[in-house]
Amino acid sequence: MTAGSPTTGSHASDTGVRAARPSDGLARPVDYGAKSGAGNDRALVLGGGGIFFIAWQIGYLSGLRKRGVDLADAQVVVGTSAGALVGSVVTAG
């Protein structure tokens, strides 16, 4: 490349517009206007943190249940990593 010549790398002509790709049946466009939690009053959101956090969440949720919080009232359960595992156990009953 010589001084003053235009760059021919992939970022030089990137306009932000992507060419349409053939559908593989897996990818779906994201609807950013969707209101996923609309109409739901109660949600249980659980984070990650490995085996230690699984034990902590189970103890915490057990304490909530002993104090009269019915976890079955949650209309939406969301979890990441360890929280996904605990959330699946909670929703299974």
MMTF fields as JSON, N, C-alpha, C and O atoms, coordinates in Angstrom:
{
  "mmtfVersion": "1.0.0",
  "mmtfProducer": "UNKNOWN",
  "numBonds": 371,
  "numAtoms": 372,
  "numGroups": 93,
  "numChains": 1,
  "numModels": 1,
  "chainsPerModel": [1],
  "groupsPerChain": [93],
  "chainIdList": ["A"],
  "bondAtomList": [4, 2, 8, 6, 12, 10, 16, 14, 20, 18, 24, 22, 28, 26, 32, 30, 36, 34, 40, 38, 44, 42, 48, 46, 52, 50, 56, 54, 60, 58, 64, 62, 68, 66, 72, 70, 76, 74, 80, 78, 84, 82, 88, 86, 92, 90, 96, 94, 100, 98, 104, 102, 108, 106, 112, 110, 116, 114, 120, 118, 124, 122, 128, 126, 132, 130, 136, 134, 140, 138, 144, 142, 148, 146, 152, 150, 156, 154, 160, 158, 164, 162, 168, 166, 172, 170, 176, 174, 180, 178, 184, 182, 188, 186, 192, 190, 196, 194, 200, 198, 204, 202, 208, 206, 212, 210, 216, 214, 220, 218, 224, 222, 228, 226, 232, 230, 236, 234, 240, 238, 244, 242, 248, 246, 252, 250, 256, 254, 260, 258, 264, 262, 268, 266, 272, 270, 276, 274, 280, 278, 284, 282, 288, 286, 292, 290, 296, 294, 300, 298, 304, 302, 308, 306, 312, 310, 316, 314, 320, 318, 324, 322, 328, 326, 332, 330, 336, 334, 340, 338, 344, 342, 348, 346, 352, 350, 356, 354, 360, 358, 364, 362, 368, 366],
  "bondOrderList": [1, 1, 1, 1, 1, 1, 1, 1, 1, 1, 1, 1, 1, 1, 1, 1, 1, 1, 1, 1, 1, 1, 1, 1, 1, 1, 1, 1, 1, 1, 1, 1, 1, 1, 1, 1, 1, 1, 1, 1, 1, 1, 1, 1, 1, 1, 1, 1, 1, 1, 1, 1, 1, 1, 1, 1, 1, 1, 1, 1, 1, 1, 1, 1, 1, 1, 1, 1, 1, 1, 1, 1, 1, 1, 1, 1, 1, 1, 1, 1, 1, 1, 1, 1, 1, 1, 1, 1, 1, 1, 1, 1],
  "groupList": [{"groupName": "MET", "atomNameList": ["N", "CA", "C", "O"], "elementList": ["N", "C", "C", "O"], "formalChargeList": [0, 0, 0, 0], "bondAtomList": [1, 0, 2, 1, 3, 2], "bondOrderList": [1, 1, 2], "singleLetterCode": "M", "chemCompType": "L-PEPTIDE LINKING"}, {"groupName": "THR", "atomNameList": ["N", "CA", "C", "O"], "elementList": ["N", "C", "C", "O"], "formalChargeList": [0, 0, 0, 0], "bondAtomList": [1, 0, 2, 1, 3, 2], "bondOrderList": [1, 1, 2], "singleLetterCode": "T", "chemCompType": "L-PEPTIDE LINKING"}, {"groupName": "ALA", "atomNameList": ["N", "CA", "C", "O"], "elementList": ["N", "C", "C", "O"], "formalChargeList": [0, 0, 0, 0], "bondAtomList": [1, 0, 2, 1, 3, 2], "bondOrderList": [1, 1, 2], "singleLetterCode": "A", "chemCompType": "L-PEPTIDE LINKING"}, {"groupName": "GLY", "atomNameList": ["N", "CA", "C", "O"], "elementList": ["N", "C", "C", "O"], "formalChargeList": [0, 0, 0, 0], "bondAtomList": [1, 0, 2, 1, 3, 2], "bondOrderList": [1, 1, 2], "singleLetterCode": "G", "chemCompType": "PEPTIDE LINKING"}, {"groupName": "SER", "atomNameList": ["N", "CA", "C", "O"], "elementList": ["N", "C", "C", "O"], "formalChargeList": [0, 0, 0, 0], "bondAtomList": [1, 0, 2, 1, 3, 2], "bondOrderList": [1, 1, 2], "singleLetterCode": "S", "chemCompType": "L-PEPTIDE LINKING"}, {"groupName": "PRO", "atomNameList": ["N", "CA", "C", "O"], "elementList": ["N", "C", "C", "O"], "formalChargeList": [0, 0, 0, 0], "bondAtomList": [1, 0, 2, 1, 3, 2], "bondOrderList": [1, 1, 2], "singleLetterCode": "P", "chemCompType": "L-PEPTIDE LINKING"}, {"groupName": "HIS", "atomNameList": ["N", "CA", "C", "O"], "elementList": ["N", "C", "C", "O"], "formalChargeList": [0, 0, 0, 0], "bondAtomList": [1, 0, 2, 1, 3, 2], "bondOrderList": [1, 1, 2], "singleLetterCode": "H", "chemCompType": "L-PEPTIDE LINKING"}, {"groupName": "ASP", "atomNameList": ["N", "CA", "C", "O"], "elementList": ["N", "C", "C", "O"], "formalChargeList": [0, 0, 0, 0], "bondAtomList": [1, 0, 2, 1, 3, 2], "bondOrderList": [1, 1, 2], "singleLetterCode": "D", "chemCompType": "L-PEPTIDE LINKING"}, {"groupName": "VAL", "atomNameList": ["N", "CA", "C", "O"], "elementList": ["N", "C", "C", "O"], "formalChargeList": [0, 0, 0, 0], "bondAtomList": [1, 0, 2, 1, 3, 2], "bondOrderList": [1, 1, 2], "singleLetterCode": "V", "chemCompType": "L-PEPTIDE LINKING"}, {"groupName": "ARG", "atomNameList": ["N", "CA", "C", "O"], "elementList": ["N", "C", "C", "O"], "formalChargeList": [0, 0, 0, 0], "bondAtomList": [1, 0, 2, 1, 3, 2], "bondOrderList": [1, 1, 2], "singleLetterCode": "R", "chemCompType": "L-PEPTIDE LINKING"}, {"groupName": "LEU", "atomNameList": ["N", "CA", "C", "O"], "elementList": ["N", "C", "C", "O"], "formalChargeList": [0, 0, 0, 0], "bondAtomList": [1, 0, 2, 1, 3, 2], "bondOrderList": [1, 1, 2], "singleLetterCode": "L", "chemCompType": "L-PEPTIDE LINKING"}, {"groupName": "TYR", "atomNameList": ["N", "CA", "C", "O"], "elementList": ["N", "C", "C", "O"], "formalChargeList": [0, 0, 0, 0], "bondAtomList": [1, 0, 2, 1, 3, 2], "bondOrderList": [1, 1, 2], "singleLetterCode": "Y", "chemCompType": "L-PEPTIDE LINKING"}, {"groupName": "LYS", "atomNameList": ["N", "CA", "C", "O"], "elementList": ["N", "C", "C", "O"], "formalChargeList": [0, 0, 0, 0], "bondAtomList": [1, 0, 2, 1, 3, 2], "bondOrderList": [1, 1, 2], "singleLetterCode": "K", "chemCompType": "L-PEPTIDE LINKING"}, {"groupName": "ASN", "atomNameList": ["N", "CA", "C", "O"], "elementList": ["N", "C", "C", "O"], "formalChargeList": [0, 0, 0, 0], "bondAtomList": [1, 0, 2, 1, 3, 2], "bondOrderList": [1, 1, 2], "singleLetterCode": "N", "chemCompType": "L-PEPTIDE LINKING"}, {"groupName": "ILE", "atomNameList": ["N", "CA", "C", "O"], "elementList": ["N", "C", "C", "O"], "formalChargeList": [0, 0, 0, 0], "bondAtomList": [1, 0, 2, 1, 3, 2], "bondOrderList": [1, 1, 2], "singleLetterCode": "I", "chemCompType": "L-PEPTIDE LINKING"}, {"groupName": "PHE", "atomNameList": ["N", "CA", "C", "O"], "elementList": ["N", "C", "C", "O"], "formalChargeList": [0, 0, 0, 0], "bondAtomList": [1, 0, 2, 1, 3, 2], "bondOrderList": [1, 1, 2], "singleLetterCode": "F", "chemCompType": "L-PEPTIDE LINKING"}, {"groupName": "TRP", "atomNameList": ["N", "CA", "C", "O"], "elementList": ["N", "C", "C", "O"], "formalChargeList": [0, 0, 0, 0], "bondAtomList": [1, 0, 2, 1, 3, 2], "bondOrderList": [1, 1, 2], "singleLetterCode": "W", "chemCompType": "L-PEPTIDE LINKING"}, {"groupName": "GLN", "atomNameList": ["N", "CA", "C", "O"], "elementList": ["N", "C", "C", "O"], "formalChargeList": [0, 0, 0, 0], "bondAtomList": [1, 0, 2, 1, 3, 2], "bondOrderList": [1, 1, 2], "singleLetterCode": "Q", "chemCompType": "L-PEPTIDE LINKING"}],
  "groupTypeList": [0, 1, 2, 3, 4, 5, 1, 1, 3, 4, 6, 2, 4, 7, 1, 3, 8, 9, 2, 2, 9, 5, 4, 7, 3, 10, 2, 9, 5, 8, 7, 11, 3, 2, 12, 4, 3, 2, 3, 13, 7, 9, 2, 10, 8, 10, 3, 3, 3, 3, 14, 15, 15, 14, 2, 16, 17, 14, 3, 11, 10, 4, 3, 10, 9, 12, 9, 3, 8, 7, 10, 2, 7, 2, 17, 8, 8, 8, 3, 1, 4, 2, 3, 2, 10, 8, 3, 4, 8, 8, 1, 2, 3],
  "groupIdList": [1, 2, 3, 4, 5, 6, 7, 8, 9, 10, 11, 12, 13, 14, 15, 16, 17, 18, 19, 20, 21, 22, 23, 24, 25, 26, 27, 28, 29, 30, 31, 32, 33, 34, 35, 36, 37, 38, 39, 40, 41, 42, 43, 44, 45, 46, 47, 48, 49, 50, 51, 52, 53, 54, 55, 56, 57, 58, 59, 60, 61, 62, 63, 64, 65, 66, 67, 68, 69, 70, 71, 72, 73, 74, 75, 76, 77, 78, 79, 80, 81, 82, 83, 84, 85, 86, 87, 88, 89, 90, 91, 92, 93],
  "secStructList": [7, 7, 6, 6, 7, 7, 7, 7, 1, 6, 6, 6, 6, 7, 7, 1, 7, 7, 7, 7, 7, 7, 7, 7, 1, 1, 7, 7, 7, 7, 7, 6, 6, 7, 7, 6, 6, 6, 6, 7, 7, 7, 3, 3, 3, 3, 7, 7, 7, 2, 2, 2, 2, 2, 2, 2, 2, 2, 2, 2, 2, 2, 2, 2, 2, 2, 6, 6, 7, 7, 4, 4, 4, 7, 1, 3, 3, 3, 3, 7, 6, 2, 2, 2, 2, 2, 2, 2, 2, 2, 2, 2, 7],
  "xCoordList": [0.85, 0.0, 0.896, 1.867, 0.562, 1.354, 0.684, -0.509, 1.464, 0.921, -0.166, 0.017, -1.299, -2.379, -3.352, -4.388, -3.047, -3.974, -5.093, -4.861, -6.292, -7.41, -7.217, -6.616, -7.728, -7.64, -8.653, -9.784, -8.246, -9.147, -9.608, -10.171, -9.385, -9.804, -11.309, -12.028, -11.782, -13.224, -13.924, -15.121, -13.208, -13.855, -13.93, -14.694, -13.174, -13.124, -14.447, -14.859, -15.103, -16.336, -17.569, -18.649, -17.413, -18.53, -19.538, -19.25, -20.727, -21.768, -22.799, -23.714, -22.674, -23.642, -24.801, -25.629, -24.884, -25.951, -25.422, -24.381, -26.123, -25.685, -26.502, -27.711, -25.826, -26.503, -27.381, -27.021, -28.511, -29.412, -28.759, -28.18, -28.862, -28.309, -29.458, -30.571, -29.195, -30.253, -30.623, -29.752, -31.898, -32.372, -31.917, -32.042, -31.378, -30.991, -32.064, -31.912, -33.154, -34.235, -34.003, -34.898, -32.822, -32.507, -32.573, -33.152, -31.982, -31.922, -33.254, -33.91, -33.649, -34.87, -34.554, -33.719, -35.188, -34.959, -35.504, -36.508, -34.851, -35.262, -36.233, -35.96, -37.363, -38.338, -38.052, -38.453, -37.358, -36.982, -38.161, -38.041, -39.271, -40.456, -41.302, -42.252, -40.967, -41.743, -41.587, -40.501, -42.652, -42.663, -42.801, -43.913, -41.686, -41.709, -42.381, -43.044, -42.23, -42.817, -44.163, -44.713, -44.7, -45.968, -47.089, -47.269, -47.839, -48.962, -48.61, -49.502, -47.346, -46.921, -46.631, -45.93, -47.181, -47.004, -45.851, -45.236, -45.551, -44.535, -43.541, -43.901, -42.279, -41.211, -40.188, -39.987, -39.552, -38.454, -37.221, -37.159, -36.237, -35.026, -33.855, -33.605, -33.135, -32.045, -30.75, -30.733, -29.681, -28.383, -27.547, -27.981, -26.331, -25.406, -24.375, -24.341, -23.538, -22.483, -21.986, -21.337, -22.275, -21.737, -22.458, -23.543, -21.821, -22.424, -22.687, -23.676, -21.813, -22.008, -23.295, -24.056, -23.533, -24.726, -25.989, -27.066, -25.879, -27.039, -27.483, -28.67, -26.525, -26.845, -27.429, -28.383, -26.852, -27.336, -28.764, -29.609, -29.034, -30.378, -31.407, -32.51, -31.056, -31.989, -32.318, -33.477, -31.308, -31.534, -32.38, -33.285, -32.092, -32.836, -34.292, -35.2, -34.51, -35.88, -36.646, -37.854, -35.951, -36.57, -37.015, -38.1, -36.175, -36.53, -37.738, -38.599, -37.805, -38.972, -40.236, -41.28, -40.125, -41.297, -41.77, -42.973, -40.827, -41.188, -41.87, -42.63, -41.605, -42.21, -43.489, -44.016, -43.977, -45.272, -45.243, -46.299, -44.057, -43.98, -44.171, -43.381, -45.222, -45.494, -44.774, -45.161, -43.733, -42.935, -43.715, -43.349, -44.782, -45.616, -46.393, -46.935, -46.455, -47.145, -46.349, -46.894, -45.072, -44.246, -44.752, -44.863, -45.055, -45.558, -44.416, -44.588, -43.247, -42.064, -40.904, -40.704, -40.137, -38.93, -37.766, -37.775, -36.755, -35.595, -34.355, -34.245, -33.426, -32.194, -31.015, -31.151, -29.847, -28.599, -27.71, -27.495, -27.196, -26.262, -26.881, -27.861, -26.322, -26.845, -28.303, -29.098, -28.655, -30.031, -30.989, -32.15, -30.531, -31.366, -31.677, -32.791, -30.684, -30.883, -31.878, -32.812, -31.681, -32.598, -33.988, -34.988, -34.068, -35.357, -36.111, -37.333, -35.401, -36.077, -36.605, -37.658, -35.883, -36.365, -37.593, -38.559, -37.551, -38.681, -39.932, -41.013, -39.801, -40.971, -41.473, -42.64, -40.599, -41.018, -41.852, -42.558, -41.763, -42.574, -41.732, -42.226],
  "yCoordList": [-1.16, 0.0, 1.223, 1.304, 2.145, 3.373, 4.485, 4.421, 5.51, 6.639, 7.319, 7.597, 7.584, 8.284, 7.37, 7.833, 6.068, 5.16, 4.773, 4.66, 4.571, 4.21, 2.826, 1.941, 2.659, 1.364, 0.425, 0.818, -0.8, -1.77, -2.819, -3.836, -2.603, -3.566, -3.637, -2.856, -4.582, -4.805, -3.648, -3.451, -2.871, -1.793, -0.503, 0.395, -0.397, 0.852, 1.158, 2.316, 0.149, 0.39, -0.05, -0.197, -0.256, -0.725, 0.396, 1.394, 0.235, 1.259, 0.92, 1.708, -0.235, -0.653, -1.423, -1.945, -1.507, -2.241, -3.62, -3.747, -4.628, -5.999, -6.622, -6.416, -7.364, -8.071, -9.17, -9.781, -9.414, -10.462, -11.814, -12.109, -12.626, -13.978, -14.965, -14.705, -16.083, -17.081, -17.604, -17.78, -17.849, -18.306, -19.728, -20.603, -19.952, -21.299, -21.93, -23.063, -21.187, -21.702, -21.523, -21.809, -21.057, -20.895, -19.442, -19.125, -18.568, -17.161, -16.485, -16.739, -15.615, -14.847, -13.385, -13.079, -12.491, -11.072, -10.699, -11.254, -9.768, -9.323, -8.163, -7.19, -8.274, -7.192, -6.327, -6.665, -5.207, -4.349, -3.563, -2.938, -3.581, -2.904, -3.789, -3.307, -5.089, -6.01, -5.669, -5.313, -5.78, -5.552, -6.908, -7.329, -7.593, -8.962, -9.09, -10.094, -8.104, -8.194, -7.515, -7.431, -7.034, -6.292, -7.176, -8.307, -6.647, -7.383, -8.299, -8.911, -8.411, -9.261, -8.401, -7.393, -8.809, -8.053, -8.574, -7.807, -9.868, -10.471, -11.268, -12.029, -11.062, -11.794, -12.24, -11.574, -13.355, -13.857, -13.835, -14.542, -13.024, -12.864, -13.38, -12.899, -14.359, -15.012, -14.902, -15.158, -14.525, -14.37, -15.625, -16.651, -15.526, -16.652, -16.554, -15.572, -17.556, -17.534, -18.91, -19.049, -19.909, -21.231, -21.951, -21.556, -23.021, -23.89, -23.144, -23.415, -22.213, -21.425, -20.615, -20.541, -20.019, -19.188, -20.035, -19.583, -21.233, -22.135, -22.394, -22.308, -22.713, -22.972, -21.723, -21.814, -20.557, -19.312, -19.028, -18.653, -19.204, -18.93, -19.872, -19.449, -21.131, -22.095, -21.694, -21.744, -21.299, -20.844, -19.583, -19.468, -18.65, -17.384, -17.618, -17.081, -18.408, -18.68, -19.477, -19.299, -20.354, -21.094, -20.135, -20.288, -19.148, -18.137, -17.317, -17.001, -16.97, -16.24, -17.064, -16.557, -18.337, -19.216, -19.334, -19.328, -19.442, -19.527, -18.258, -18.295, -17.138, -15.863, -15.554, -14.444, -16.543, -16.402, -15.954, -15.705, -15.842, -15.456, -16.709, -17.65, -16.716, -17.86, -17.663, -16.817, -18.442, -18.302, -18.726, -18.366, -19.485, -19.897, -18.718, -18.814, -17.602, -16.409, -15.685, -14.83, -16.013, -15.352, -15.727, -16.907, -14.72, -14.961, -15.167, -15.804, -14.625, -14.757, -15.15, -14.546, -16.153, -16.55, -16.457, -17.079, -15.67, -15.457, -15.796, -15.401, -16.517, -16.857, -16.941, -17.282, -16.621, -16.727, -17.741, -17.646, -18.705, -19.695, -20.421, -21.148, -20.234, -20.905, -20.535, -21.373, -19.299, -18.847, -19.55, -19.761, -19.919, -20.662, -22.058, -22.561, -22.668, -23.981, -23.898, -24.697, -22.939, -22.782, -22.387, -22.884, -21.515, -21.113, -22.288, -22.367, -23.196, -24.358, -25.285, -25.9, -25.391, -26.212, -25.563, -26.247, -24.244, -23.513, -23.677, -23.941, -23.528, -23.615, -25.046, -25.264, -26.022, -27.421, -27.831, -28.839, -27.043, -27.32, -27.898, -28.206],
  "zCoordList": [0.0, 0.0, 0.0, 0.752, -0.833, -0.924, -0.146, 0.152, 0.18, 0.926, 0.105, -1.08, 0.748, 0.06, -0.65, -1.128, -0.735, -1.4, -0.442, 0.761, -0.953, -0.091, 0.52, -0.089, 1.714, 2.383, 1.749, 1.463, 1.535, 0.914, 1.907, 1.501, 3.205, 4.229, 4.338, 3.714, 5.138, 5.257, 5.955, 5.75, 6.781, 7.511, 6.706, 7.059, 5.659, 4.899, 4.205, 4.143, 3.693, 2.953, 3.735, 3.163, 5.018, 5.84, 6.024, 6.686, 5.438, 5.528, 6.585, 6.823, 7.229, 8.226, 7.642, 8.388, 6.329, 5.67, 5.318, 4.673, 5.733, 5.488, 4.354, 4.247, 3.541, 2.457, 3.054, 4.061, 2.44, 2.916, 2.733, 1.688, 3.759, 3.689, 3.53, 3.988, 2.892, 2.777, 4.163, 5.016, 4.385, 5.685, 5.945, 5.087, 7.162, 7.556, 8.445, 8.902, 8.689, 9.508, 10.996, 11.791, 11.399, 12.812, 13.252, 14.291, 12.464, 12.847, 12.587, 11.576, 13.517, 13.357, 13.613, 14.464, 12.913, 13.192, 14.559, 15.005, 15.219, 16.547, 16.412, 15.71, 17.085, 17.104, 18.321, 19.435, 18.111, 19.231, 19.785, 20.839, 19.112, 19.599, 20.513, 21.13, 20.608, 21.425, 22.901, 23.358, 23.618, 25.062, 25.74, 26.062, 25.96, 26.47, 27.823, 28.082, 28.69, 30.017, 30.142, 31.24, 29.045, 29.092, 29.62, 29.17, 30.577, 31.129, 32.279, 32.866, 32.616, 33.722, 34.938, 34.847, 36.086, 37.319, 38.168, 38.908, 38.072, 38.931, 38.105, 37.207, 38.443, 37.762, 38.794, 39.81, 38.533, 39.349, 38.465, 37.458, 38.839, 38.043, 38.862, 39.967, 38.321, 39.045, 38.247, 37.044, 38.912, 38.259, 38.344, 38.869, 37.815, 37.809, 38.906, 39.647, 39.014, 40.016, 40.426, 41.463, 39.642, 39.927, 41.058, 41.486, 41.53, 42.541, 43.847, 44.527, 44.196, 45.413, 45.324, 46.289, 44.184, 44.041, 43.928, 44.317, 43.412, 43.394, 44.826, 45.14, 45.696, 47.098, 47.761, 48.533, 47.458, 48.04, 47.592, 48.405, 46.309, 45.794, 46.405, 46.752, 46.535, 47.121, 48.559, 48.97, 49.315, 50.686, 50.732, 51.557, 49.861, 49.816, 49.429, 50.063, 48.402, 47.953, 48.999, 49.152, 49.719, 50.815, 51.917, 52.479, 52.221, 53.213, 52.786, 53.608, 51.504, 50.999, 51.153, 51.561, 50.823, 50.915, 52.365, 52.626, 53.312, 54.73, 55.22, 56.188, 54.559, 54.953, 54.169, 54.238, 53.426, 52.771, 51.324, 50.744, 50.716, 49.307, 48.46, 48.542, 47.649, 46.779, 45.453, 44.646, 45.236, 44.009, 42.769, 41.65, 42.963, 41.83, 41.256, 40.155, 41.992, 41.488, 40.41, 39.711, 40.266, 39.254, 37.87, 37.538, 37.069, 35.715, 34.733, 33.693, 35.065, 34.223, 35.115, 36.169, 34.713, 35.433, 34.467, 33.404, 34.846, 33.996, 34.797, 35.958, 34.205, 34.906, 33.97, 32.795, 34.515, 33.769, 34.471, 35.679, 33.729, 34.261, 35.452, 35.287, 36.65, 37.845, 38.073, 38.498, 37.797, 37.97, 37.03, 37.381, 35.842, 34.909, 35.455, 35.305, 36.085, 36.679, 37.83, 37.905, 38.723, 39.857, 39.354, 39.873, 38.368, 37.802, 37.205, 37.33, 36.56, 35.978, 37.063, 36.892, 38.183, 39.303, 39.94, 40.278, 40.102, 40.693, 39.828, 40.354, 38.53, 37.661, 37.513, 37.186, 37.753, 37.675, 38.885, 38.85, 39.953, 41.13, 42.185, 43.269]
}
